[in-house]
């Protein structure tokens, strides 16, 4: 069974993602999951690693390992040992473009594809959510300039054949995600999905389920129809629905 959990946003340290974190653990089926945290998008931030260990290690009781990929050239054996032994691969947020370039250079993308086929849970927040899709609405360029930047579509792994947007009810540097993503969908077409902060979409082979950690947080499918954008909420009822509801909504 192929498993993905794409989290739109949330702060691990504050416990805002509790419902989604526990869903991920249950989804793995392991009594004490081996969780591999991949902080590439945050430039291997040690503060982020500490926060992750506090939640998934100390609080949730997982066996946590970290895959550092920047400022070093890990061997193929080290990469394979870490990725292939994990029950859960959790990808942190940050600069999606930088992360995907590094993964492809080192071959991490190929290892991740291998464990996805074997049933390892692939999950993450923000950059760690959109990387599983064909493309993602990304604020990566804001990491290179505070003022002169704009959202871009970054190519992901393509496990879910759709354009995705995290933080749909939020913004980067005061620039709202929602309206920019709608313009991107209008230009590129669909299928497309958007995920609010404190919300996730879980995928299981040919089905999906919305998981929320906050009342009012949701996920949406968008499509282009006759020169306009149609936005519809995805069902948030604790049930699995056919993924065709998302993938057949393109225009």
Protein Blocks (a to p, Z undefined) as FASTA:
>chain_A
ZZddddfbdcfknopmmmmmmmmmmmnopabacddddfklnoopaklmmmmmmmmmmmno
pacddddfehiacdfklmmmmmmmpmbdcddedjfklmmmmmmmnommmmmmmmmmnopa
cddehjlmmmmpmbdcdfklmmmomklgcddddddehlagcdddehklgceehiafklmm
mmmmmmnopadddddehiacddehjaccdddfbehiacdddddeehiacddddddehpac
dfklmmmmgZZ
